[in-house]
Amino acid sequence: MTDKKFEDLNLDELKDLKIEFAPGCFDQFEGTQEELDGLIAEIKRMFASGEAQALARPLDIDDLDEEDIEILEKFSEQEQAANKRTLQ
């Protein structure tokens, strides 16, 4: 696949995307394994169908509300923790 921006991908290219979830990204998920499996399947379906691209919107850091900032901080913490992990 080429180094295109997400918003520039066509439907065929979206179907070929390999979606990988960072280790620990669902650690705070409060549901059953079946519900998590369903959520992951839905996310993958949305990307394969182009729905995720149609619903995507750019973020303006200056316009984030307090909840958005907390979510971004949480993502940053999870990413930093994932980067420190090593496979054994």
N, C-alpha and C positions, 0 to 999 in steps of 0.2 A: 504494500500500500504506500502511497506517496505521503509526503509530509504536509498534507493539507490541514487547514483549520477545520475543527469539527463542523462548523456551520457551512463549510463548503463541500462537505461530503454528499454524494448522491445516494439514492436508496440502495443500489447494489453495493456500494462501498460500506454503507452502514451495516448491511447484512453480514459482511465479512469481518466486522470488528470483533476482536477478542476482548471481552470484558473481564477484567481481573479486579478483585476486591482486596484491599490492603489487609494484611493480617490484623485481626482485632477490630476491624471496622464495624462488626456487629456485636461487639462485647456488651454494649449497653442495650441491645435489643431485648425487649420484654415480651416474649411470646414463645410459642411452642416451636419445635424444630420444623414441624409441618408449615407453620405460618412463615417462618424464615425462608424455607424452601420456596414457598409461594411468592414471597416478596422478591427473592432473587430471580425467579423465573419471570415475574412481571417486569422487572427492570430490564432483563435481557430481551424480552419481547418488545418492549417500548423502543429499544435501540434498533432492533432488527426491522421493525415496521416503519421507523422514521418518526414515530410519535414523540420520542424524547427530543429529537431535533426541532420538531414543530413547536414544542412547548418550552424549549430552552430560551433563556433571556440573559443578556449580559448583566454582570453585577457592577455597580458603581460603588466602590469602597466608601466614597463620601456620603452615600445615601443609605448606608446600612443602619438598621435600628439596633437596639441593645441586644435583642434576641439573636439577630443575625451575627453580631460580633461574638457572642458567646458560642454559637455554633462553629464559627470559623476558628475560634481559639481551641475548641475541642478537637476539631479536625487536625489542626496543627499539632496538638499534643499527641494525638494518635499517630500521625505521620512520623513524628520524631521518635516515638516509641518503636514503631515498626522498623524504622531505619536502624535502630540499635540492635534489633533481633538478628540472630544468626541461625542458620540451619545446621543441625547436627547430624 
